Amino acid sequence: MLMRSRYTAYVVGDTEYLLRSWHPDTRPADLALESAQRWLFLEIVATERGGPFDDRGTVEFIAHYKLDGARDAMHEVSTFTRVHGAWVYVDGTFRA
């Protein structure tokens, strides 16, 4: 659910939510989004753990977007963990 809500935050440009849902140890001081980038849809490829009884999980996804008239996609495996009971984004590894 956090992965989908963070994707939605990218779609609507909600940087405050993105920063709030980022792990404090890996969160950047600020976040600038590409205003010309238009997110099209999110494709969840795989998940590992991340259930109600887990403290960590991963989500592999492909986020499709359009920038300067060209379609492209970002393929990432994201790591999530719980901090004080709430899921937060830790980091991600890009895939080709």
Phi, psi and omega in degrees: 000322180296321179301314181293321180291325177291321176300314178300321178297322175296318181301315184266357177077030182272080182293330179299315178295317180301316179291321179295327183265015180256140180301135183301332181283339183241356182292133175288161179295323176212171185218121177250125179263151177284110185293335181277349182281129179245113180285133185260308177194161181248132178242115176275120182270315182200155173227152176222124183056206181085014180276185185296339181252009180258156174252348179221159177194164176229150175227123172263129184216163170234120179256116183269139181212171177233133179218126181053040176082356181250138176275144178207181180211152176245121181251120186218151167250115183259144177252136180233152176214168177263137172233118183052040177086348182256139177288138175223154177281132179261300181193178181213154176241124180283145176246150179282000000 
